[in-house]
Amino acid sequence: MKRTIRFTAIAAILSFFAVTTVYADTLQDAFKSGKVSGELLYQYEGGDTDVDSNSPGAAIIVPNTGEGRWGSSAGIRLQYVTGQFHGFSAGAAFISSTDIGNPEFVAPRHAVEDTRITQAYLQYSFLKGNSIKIGRQTIGSPLIANAVAGPLQYDSFDAAVLTTTLLPKTVVKLIAINEWQPRDTPHHVTYDDPIYSVFVNNKSITGLSLTGQFMTTKEDYSDESYNGTVFGNYDAPIFTRDGYSTYYLSADYKLPISHPVTLHGQYGGATFEQEGEDDTWFYGLKIETKVAGIGLEACYTETSDKNDFPGTAGHVPGPLYNKTLLTTPFRASHKSYSAGASYAFTDGVLKGLHARGLVLYHEEDANQTASTDDGVIEFAHWIGYDFSGALQGLSVNANGSIAKYDKLIDGGDDDTIQYVRLYVSYKF
């Protein structure tokens, strides 16, 4: 008989409460020592462009940043995690949000009207740094991750995750996913064949962090649909049919010298089961330093011209360097160059203010994708302020990009697209 795994929110909660009749007194202490955390959040997203929304070249970008598109929403996230009882603990979280402006002109993922349970899990912790978590949960890793670009639209996985630190200075995670709840649609993806992944991080050498991950799914997505639309593997930004596997390696090395210099490198790729799909790869190189408190960085990435990289399961662009609001360098033949600077004020009246700017140049073969030709010049920025004192927990952050396209597929020249996200958050 074909074996499958099914980890649902209800099963996770019932697994915890099943033992309450035996250990009622002690479990009361576990509940009383639990912790509640939450966040009140406002988000605004808006974009503008002079690109014709009917042009093939705008097919990827305009739905997110079409002319005059904007939306805003507000919401709350609450999470409760019990104390431990003989190594067991449980957690639950929900999110609720509402539109507060102009939803008719913006994609559903921008102006949000949603209430859902995002976490409901049972966890068993043993030794130090070792645990197994079963149920609805969020996952953060290079090849499997939950989207956080829209903080009011957290998605989640029904999964089992074993985390172990038994090897010296090494973290290993074994992941099995049975279902995915997307952030911007009620279309849940249930896997007849679960997604499996192995994640490893090692810091045995001083200053060096090595990360590797492998993910595979045998799922046949040819029949997956929602409201009559066939998505393919909807959990990945690049849709592919049938199963596929992805792999990722990265190294981050802080040079043992008095001047701070950190070198970063990454390599990854994908293999596809669908006939006619070519395997693909990508790599990136990055250097960071700091001069007079100012962070400086430079980076280069390249993706094979054979095929697009699917991205990260969870419909996240992926682990590639140089990804911004407007551009993701996982498409076939994409090359990107960037240089940037950052600064964070640590004292004085501006303490809590931090900013980062990045100038990028992208190019890719327009015959490979419905995106760009001849090149894109982009300026991306991140700026924020974290309050302290009586207002500690309150923060304001803005992330934006403006890009000038030398030529889109529709033949237009010098098209410009701009996009911004603003977040006001209070965490407690």
Secondary structure in CASP SS format (residue, H / E / C, confidence):
PFRMAT SS
TARGET T0000
AUTHOR 0000-0000-0000
METHOD secondary structure of the structure
MODEL  1
M C 1.00
K C 1.00
R C 1.00
T C 1.00
I C 1.00
R C 1.00
F C 1.00
T C 1.00
A H 1.00
I H 1.00
A H 1.00
A H 1.00
I H 1.00
L H 1.00
S H 1.00
F H 1.00
F H 1.00
A C 1.00
V C 1.00
T C 1.00
T C 1.00
V C 1.00
Y C 1.00
A H 1.00
D H 1.00
T H 1.00
L H 1.00
Q H 1.00
D H 1.00
A H 1.00
F H 1.00
K H 1.00
S C 1.00
G C 1.00
K E 1.00
V E 1.00
S E 1.00
G E 1.00
E E 1.00
L E 1.00
L E 1.00
Y E 1.00
Q E 1.00
Y E 1.00
E E 1.00
G E 1.00
G E 1.00
D E 1.00
T E 1.00
D C 1.00
V C 1.00
D C 1.00
S C 1.00
N C 1.00
S C 1.00
P H 1.00
G H 1.00
A H 1.00
A C 1.00
I C 1.00
I C 1.00
V H 1.00
P H 1.00
N H 1.00
T H 1.00
G C 1.00
E C 1.00
G C 1.00
R E 1.00
W E 1.00
G E 1.00
S E 1.00
S E 1.00
A E 1.00
G E 1.00
I E 1.00
R E 1.00
L E 1.00
Q E 1.00
Y E 1.00
V E 1.00
T C 1.00
G C 1.00
Q C 1.00
F E 1.00
H C 1.00
G C 1.00
F E 1.00
S E 1.00
A E 1.00
G E 1.00
A E 1.00
A E 1.00
F E 1.00
I E 1.00
S E 1.00
S E 1.00
T E 1.00
D E 1.00
I E 1.00
G E 1.00
N C 1.00
P H 1.00
E H 1.00
F H 1.00
V C 1.00
A C 1.00
P C 1.00
R C 1.00
H C 1.00
A C 1.00
V C 1.00
E C 1.00
D E 1.00
T E 1.00
R E 1.00
I E 1.00
T E 1.00
Q E 1.00
A E 1.00
Y E 1.00
L E 1.00
Q E 1.00
Y E 1.00
S E 1.00
F E 1.00
L C 1.00
K C 1.00
G C 1.00
N E 1.00
S E 1.00
I E 1.00
K E 1.00
I E 1.00
G E 1.00
R E 1.00
Q E 1.00
T C 1.00
I C 1.00
G E 1.00
S C 1.00
P C 1.00
L C 1.00
I E 1.00
A E 1.00
N C 1.00
A C 1.00
V C 1.00
A C 1.00
G C 1.00
P C 1.00
L C 1.00
Q C 1.00
Y C 1.00
D C 1.00
S E 1.00
F E 1.00
D E 1.00
A E 1.00
A E 1.00
V E 1.00
L E 1.00
T E 1.00
T E 1.00
T C 1.00
L C 1.00
L C 1.00
P C 1.00
K C 1.00
T E 1.00
V E 1.00
V E 1.00
K E 1.00
L E 1.00
I E 1.00
A E 1.00
I E 1.00
N E 1.00
E E 1.00
W E 1.00
Q E 1.00
P C 1.00
R C 1.00
D C 1.00
T C 1.00
P C 1.00
H C 1.00
H C 1.00
V E 1.00
T E 1.00
Y E 1.00
D E 1.00
D E 1.00
P E 1.00
I E 1.00
Y E 1.00
S E 1.00
V E 1.00
F E 1.00
V E 1.00
N E 1.00
N E 1.00
K C 1.00
S C 1.00
I C 1.00
T C 1.00
G C 1.00
L E 1.00
S E 1.00
L E 1.00
T E 1.00
G E 1.00
Q E 1.00
F E 1.00
M E 1.00
T E 1.00
T E 1.00
K C 1.00
E C 1.00
D C 1.00
Y C 1.00
S C 1.00
D C 1.00
E C 1.00
S E 1.00
Y E 1.00
N C 1.00
G C 1.00
T E 1.00
V E 1.00
F C 1.00
G C 1.00
N C 1.00
Y C 1.00
D C 1.00
A C 1.00
P C 1.00
I C 1.00
F C 1.00
T C 1.00
R C 1.00
D C 1.00
G C 1.00
Y E 1.00
S E 1.00
T E 1.00
Y E 1.00
Y E 1.00
L E 1.00
S E 1.00
A E 1.00
D E 1.00
Y E 1.00
K E 1.00
L C 1.00
P C 1.00
I C 1.00
S C 1.00
H C 1.00
P C 1.00
V E 1.00
T E 1.00
L E 1.00
H E 1.00
G E 1.00
Q E 1.00
Y E 1.00
G E 1.00
G E 1.00
A E 1.00
T E 1.00
F E 1.00
E C 1.00
Q C 1.00
E C 1.00
G C 1.00
E C 1.00
D C 1.00
D C 1.00
T E 1.00
W E 1.00
F E 1.00
Y E 1.00
G E 1.00
L E 1.00
K E 1.00
I E 1.00
E E 1.00
T E 1.00
K E 1.00
V E 1.00
A C 1.00
G C 1.00
I E 1.00
G E 1.00
L E 1.00
E E 1.00
A E 1.00
C E 1.00
Y E 1.00
T E 1.00
E E 1.00
T E 1.00
S C 1.00
D C 1.00
K C 1.00
N C 1.00
D C 1.00
F C 1.00
P C 1.00
G C 1.00
T E 1.00
A E 1.00
G C 1.00
H C 1.00
V E 1.00
P C 1.00
G C 1.00
P C 1.00
L C 1.00
Y C 1.00
N C 1.00
K C 1.00
T C 1.00
L C 1.00
L C 1.00
T C 1.00
T C 1.00
P C 1.00
F C 1.00
R C 1.00
A C 1.00
S C 1.00
H C 1.00
K E 1.00
S E 1.00
Y E 1.00
S E 1.00
A E 1.00
G E 1.00
A E 1.00
S E 1.00
Y E 1.00
A E 1.00
F C 1.00
T C 1.00
D C 1.00
G C 1.00
V C 1.00
L C 1.00
K C 1.00
G C 1.00
L E 1.00
H E 1.00
A E 1.00
R E 1.00
G E 1.00
L E 1.00
V E 1.00
L E 1.00
Y E 1.00
H E 1.00
E E 1.00
E C 1.00
D C 1.00
A C 1.00
N C 1.00
Q C 1.00
T C 1.00
A C 1.00
S C 1.00
T E 1.00
D E 1.00
D E 1.00
G E 1.00
V E 1.00
I E 1.00
E E 1.00
F E 1.00
A E 1.00
H E 1.00
W E 1.00
I E 1.00
G E 1.00
Y E 1.00
D E 1.00
F C 1.00
S C 1.00
G H 1.00
A H 1.00
L H 1.00
Q C 1.00
G C 1.00
L E 1.00
S E 1.00
V E 1.00
N E 1.00
A E 1.00
N E 1.00
G E 1.00
S E 1.00
I E 1.00
A E 1.00
K E 1.00
Y E 1.00
D E 1.00
K E 1.00
L E 1.00
I C 1.00
D C 1.00
G C 1.00
G C 1.00
D E 1.00
D E 1.00
D E 1.00
T E 1.00
I E 1.00
Q E 1.00
Y E 1.00
V E 1.00
R E 1.00
L E 1.00
Y E 1.00
V E 1.00
S E 1.00
Y E 1.00
K E 1.00
F C 1.00
END
